[in-house]
Amino acid sequence: MNKKLYIFLHVGIWAFMFLSPLTYLRGNGMSALHYLMTCVSPFLMMVVFYVNYLWLTPKCFVIGKRRYYLLFNTIMIVTFGVILHPWVNFTNDLFSTYLPRYKETSIDKFFFTLRDIVSLAMSAAVATAIVLASRWQRNEDARLEAEAARSESELRNLRSQINPHFLLNTLNNIYALTAFDQKRAQDAIKQLSEMLRHMLYDNQFNQVPLQDELNFLDSYVNLMKIRLPQNVEVTFTKDLQVPDLKIRPLMFIPLVENAFKHGVSPTEPSFVNICIKTGTEPVEDGKMCDTITCEIKNSNYPKTNQDRSGHGIGLMQTQRRLELAYPNRFEWWKGVRDNGSTYQSIIKIRL
């Protein structure tokens, strides 16, 4: 809450409380002393409020010293409650107000005292509730900031995670291409340059155009094709029924990397099929929302126990980034099918 508004609310509420005696005693020639003595009731409520607001709640209740909190409040509230009603009667008798006076019974005194105690207790409860709500809001803001910082850290980590083996192999393959296909070597260098530019510079924002992300994936797939054997079939299709959508950067690259890592055999026929499409679907209120779906199928050649470096880290990061970026707005199905010969991963994101 804005600090000026916060102060204004405190001043306004207590100004109303202290001016309220004037609403029922106006026209009776109230003196300054009479007014001040009448203000004892809101003054005691203010004391209870700020003792709880500034001390008892943050210094005792919040840190777990609930017994001290209850003890001090009980003593303060009961003491103020016991003296408040006699003080009101004394003030009325002293200034002979128009309020009717009658002989109070013990039951009357008990209920008047109980009323004052309840009012003071409500003041303490409101102060405690405000402090707890403020702390909860600060904690929630801090948690959201930490989540945002963690998400950004994960993204930076993902940017720096380009497999050095991939870069080394790609450069070696480009070097080999220069000997017999200079045009393909030039195209590969251009694609590698565009891919690295996208990773290092173009995705500094929270969201990037989907088309830029597809171009990045295109470059990655084409560079992977350079060093794949002839027995590997690779397809990358796009079906953009809704153009100009945006997405979090580098969202799908771990899945594509995973498909090539676990879906290609040097000796057996293999395939990697990637399909990214956009569309619309109805939501609960009858409106339509845009969707992005990434579907990847690949032959299933899982890594052996001797080669499990980085196993599952990319998928876990993708899961975490989806939860942070699209909470309750994504679905992800993944697993093996066709008797274990195929691995399939489908992510649908509702924008």
C-alpha positions in Angstrom: 0.0 0.0 0.0 1.1 3.6 -0.7 2.7 5.0 2.4 0.8 8.3 2.2 -2.5 6.5 1.7 -1.6 4.2 4.7 -1.0 7.2 6.9 -4.2 8.9 5.7 -6.3 5.9 6.6 -4.8 5.8 10.1 -5.4 9.5 10.7 -8.8 9.4 9.1 -10.1 6.5 11.2 -8.9 7.8 14.5 -10.1 11.3 13.7 -13.6 9.9 13.2 -13.3 8.0 16.5 -12.3 11.1 18.4 -14.8 13.3 16.8 -17.7 10.9 17.3 -18.5 12.2 20.9 -19.5 15.5 19.3 -22.3 13.8 17.3 -24.3 13.0 20.4 -23.2 15.8 22.7 -23.4 18.8 20.4 -25.7 21.5 21.4 -25.1 20.9 25.1 -22.4 23.5 25.5 -19.6 20.9 25.8 -16.5 22.3 27.3 -13.0 21.4 26.3 -12.4 19.5 29.5 -15.7 17.6 29.1 -14.7 16.7 25.5 -11.3 15.5 26.6 -12.7 13.3 29.4 -15.2 11.9 26.9 -12.4 11.0 24.5 -10.9 8.6 27.1 -12.8 5.7 25.5 -11.4 6.1 21.9 -8.0 7.0 23.5 -7.9 3.6 25.3 -9.0 1.8 22.1 -6.2 3.6 20.3 -3.7 2.6 23.0 -4.8 -1.1 22.7 -4.6 -0.9 18.9 -1.1 0.5 18.7 0.4 -1.5 21.5 -0.7 -4.6 19.5 0.2 -3.1 16.2 3.6 -1.9 17.1 4.7 -4.3 19.8 2.7 -7.3 20.9 1.8 -8.7 17.5 5.2 -8.3 15.7 7.4 -8.9 18.9 5.4 -11.7 20.5 2.6 -13.2 18.4 4.5 -13.4 15.1 7.6 -15.0 16.5 5.7 -17.6 18.5 5.5 -16.0 22.0 1.7 -16.4 22.0 1.5 -16.8 25.8 3.1 -13.3 26.4 0.8 -11.9 23.7 -2.3 -13.3 25.4 -1.1 -12.4 28.9 -0.3 -8.8 28.2 -3.4 -8.3 26.2 -5.6 -9.8 28.9 -4.2 -7.6 31.6 -4.4 -4.5 29.5 -7.8 -5.0 28.1 -9.4 -6.2 31.4 -7.8 -3.3 33.3 -9.0 -0.7 30.7 -12.4 -2.4 30.5 -13.0 -2.3 34.3 -12.1 1.4 34.6 -13.8 2.6 31.5 -17.5 2.4 32.4 -17.0 4.0 35.9 -15.0 6.8 34.1 -17.9 7.4 31.7 -20.4 7.5 34.7 -18.1 9.9 36.5 -17.9 12.2 33.5 -21.6 12.2 33.0 -22.2 13.0 36.7 -19.5 15.7 36.7 -21.0 17.6 33.7 -24.6 16.6 34.2 -25.2 15.6 30.7 -28.6 15.1 29.2 -28.1 11.4 29.3 -30.6 9.7 31.6 -29.1 8.3 34.8 -30.6 5.4 36.7 -29.4 3.2 39.4 -27.4 0.4 37.9 -27.6 -3.1 39.1 -24.6 -5.4 39.4 -25.8 -7.2 36.3 -25.9 -3.8 34.4 -22.4 -3.0 35.5 -21.2 -6.4 34.5 -22.7 -6.2 31.0 -21.4 -2.6 30.4 -17.9 -3.7 31.5 -18.1 -6.8 29.2 -19.2 -4.5 26.4 -16.1 -2.3 26.9 -13.8 -5.3 27.2 -15.2 -6.7 23.9 -14.7 -3.4 22.1 -11.1 -3.2 23.3 -10.5 -6.8 22.4 -11.9 -6.0 18.9 -9.4 -3.2 18.6 -6.6 -5.6 19.5 -7.9 -8.2 17.1 -8.1 -5.6 14.2 -4.5 -4.5 14.9 -3.2 -8.1 14.9 -5.1 -8.9 11.7 -3.7 -5.9 10.0 -0.1 -6.8 11.0 -0.5 -10.4 10.0 -2.1 -9.4 6.6 0.7 -6.9 6.0 3.4 -9.5 6.8 1.6 -12.1 4.6 1.5 -9.6 1.8 5.2 -8.8 2.2 6.1 -12.5 2.4 4.0 -13.1 -0.7 5.6 -10.3 -2.6 9.0 -11.6 -1.5 8.1 -15.1 -2.6 6.9 -13.8 -6.0 10.1 -11.8 -6.4 12.2 -14.9 -5.5 10.2 -17.0 -7.9 10.8 -14.4 -10.7 14.5 -14.2 -9.8 14.7 -18.0 -9.8 12.9 -18.2 -13.1 15.3 -15.6 -14.6 18.2 -17.5 -13.1 17.0 -20.7 -14.7 16.6 -19.0 -18.0 20.2 -17.6 -17.8 21.3 -21.1 -16.9 19.5 -22.5 -19.8 21.1 -19.9 -22.1 24.5 -21.0 -20.9 23.6 -24.6 -21.2 24.2 -25.1 -25.0 26.0 -28.4 -24.9 29.6 -27.8 -25.7 29.7 -31.1 -27.5 27.0 -29.9 -29.8 29.0 -26.8 -30.6 32.2 -28.7 -31.0 30.6 -31.3 -33.3 28.8 -28.7 -35.3 32.0 -26.7 -35.9 33.8 -29.9 -36.9 31.0 -30.8 -39.3 31.0 -27.4 -40.8 34.8 -27.6 -41.2 34.3 -31.0 -43.0 31.7 -29.4 -45.2 34.0 -26.7 -46.4 36.1 -29.4 -48.2 33.3 -30.6 -50.5 30.2 -28.4 -50.1 31.1 -24.8 -49.5 27.5 -23.5 -49.9 26.2 -25.9 -47.2 29.0 -24.9 -44.9 28.2 -21.2 -45.4 24.5 -21.9 -44.6 25.4 -23.9 -41.5 27.7 -21.1 -40.2 24.8 -18.6 -40.8 22.3 -20.8 -39.0 24.7 -21.3 -36.1 25.3 -17.6 -35.9 21.5 -16.8 -35.9 21.0 -19.5 -33.3 23.6 -18.1 -30.9 22.4 -14.6 -31.5 18.9 -15.6 -30.5 20.2 -17.3 -27.3 22.4 -14.5 -26.2 20.6 -11.4 -27.3 17.1 -11.8 -28.8 15.5 -13.5 -25.9 16.3 -11.0 -23.1 12.6 -10.2 -22.8 10.1 -12.3 -20.9 8.4 -13.2 -24.1 9.5 -13.5 -27.7 7.6 -13.9 -31.0 6.8 -17.5 -31.6 8.1 -17.2 -35.1 11.6 -16.2 -33.7 11.6 -19.3 -31.5 10.6 -21.5 -34.4 13.5 -20.0 -36.5 15.8 -20.9 -33.6 14.5 -24.4 -33.5 14.8 -24.7 -37.3 18.5 -23.7 -37.1 19.1 -26.3 -34.3 17.4 -29.1 -36.3 19.2 -28.3 -39.5 22.6 -28.2 -37.7 21.8 -31.5 -36.1 21.0 -33.0 -39.5 24.5 -32.3 -40.7 26.0 -35.0 -38.4 23.1 -37.5 -38.4 23.5 -40.8 -40.2 21.3 -41.7 -43.2 19.1 -44.0 -41.2 17.6 -41.1 -39.2 14.4 -39.4 -40.5 13.8 -35.9 -39.1 10.7 -33.8 -39.8 9.8 -30.4 -38.4 6.3 -29.1 -39.2 4.5 -25.9 -38.3 0.8 -25.3 -38.4 0.3 -21.7 -37.3 -3.5 -21.1 -37.5 -3.0 -18.1 -35.1 0.0 -16.0 -36.2 1.9 -13.4 -34.2 1.7 -15.2 -30.8 4.4 -14.8 -28.2 6.0 -17.4 -25.9 8.7 -17.6 -23.2 12.1 -17.9 -24.8 13.8 -21.3 -25.1 10.7 -23.2 -23.8 10.9 -26.1 -26.2 14.6 -26.5 -26.9 15.2 -29.0 -24.0 12.5 -31.2 -25.5 14.1 -31.1 -28.9 17.5 -31.8 -27.5 16.1 -34.7 -25.5 14.5 -36.1 -28.7 17.8 -36.2 -30.5 19.7 -37.4 -27.4 17.4 -40.4 -26.8 15.8 -40.9 -30.2 18.8 -41.5 -32.5 20.7 -44.8 -32.9 23.9 -44.9 -34.9 23.0 -48.3 -36.3 19.2 -48.8 -36.1 16.5 -46.9 -38.1 15.5 -43.8 -36.1 13.2 -40.9 -36.4 12.5 -37.5 -34.7 9.2 -35.8 -35.6 8.6 -32.3 -34.3 5.3 -30.5 -34.8 4.4 -27.0 -33.4 0.9 -25.6 -34.0 -1.2 -22.8 -32.8 -5.0 -22.6 -32.5 -7.9 -21.5 -30.3 -10.1 -23.3 -27.8 -13.0 -22.2 -25.6 -12.5 -21.4 -21.9 -14.9 -21.5 -19.0 -16.5 -18.0 -19.5 -17.3 -18.8 -23.1 -14.4 -16.8 -24.5 -11.8 -18.2 -26.8 -8.1 -18.4 -25.9 -5.1 -18.9 -28.1 -3.1 -22.1 -27.7 0.4 -23.3 -28.6 1.0 -27.1 -28.9 4.4 -28.7 -29.2 4.3 -32.4 -30.1 7.5 -34.4 -30.4 7.8 -38.1 -31.3 11.0 -40.0 -31.5 12.3 -43.5 -31.6 13.2 -44.6 -28.1 16.8 -45.5 -27.5 17.3 -44.5 -23.8 20.8 -43.9 -22.5 22.7 -46.7 -20.8 23.6 -46.7 -17.1 27.1 -45.8 -18.1 26.0 -42.6 -19.9 23.4 -40.7 -17.8 25.0 -37.3 -17.6 22.4 -34.6 -17.2 19.7 -37.2 -17.2 16.2 -35.5 -16.9 17.6 -32.1 -16.0 16.2 -30.4 -19.1 12.7 -31.9 -18.6 12.7 -30.8 -15.0 13.7 -27.3 -15.9 11.0 -27.2 -18.6 8.4 -28.4 -16.0 9.5 -25.7 -13.6 9.5 -22.9 -16.2 6.0 -23.9 -17.3 4.7 -23.8 -13.7 6.2 -20.3 -13.3 5.2 -18.9 -16.6 1.9 -20.5 -17.2 0.4 -21.6 -13.9 -2.7 -23.7 -14.4 -2.6 -22.9 -18.1 -0.6 -25.8 -19.5 -0.9 -29.6 -20.0 2.0 -31.9 -20.5 1.7 -35.5 -21.5 4.9 -37.5 -21.9 5.9 -41.2 -21.9 6.7 -44.2 -24.0 4.2 -45.9 -26.4 4.1 -48.6 -29.1 5.6 -51.2 -26.7 8.4 -48.9 -25.7 9.6 -48.2 -29.2 8.4 -44.6 -29.3 8.7 -41.7 -26.9 6.1 -38.9 -27.2 5.9 -35.5 -25.5 2.9 -33.1 -26.0 2.8 -29.7 -24.3 -0.3 -27.5 -24.8 -0.1 -23.9 -23.5 -3.1 -21.7 -23.1 -2.1 -18.0 -23.5 
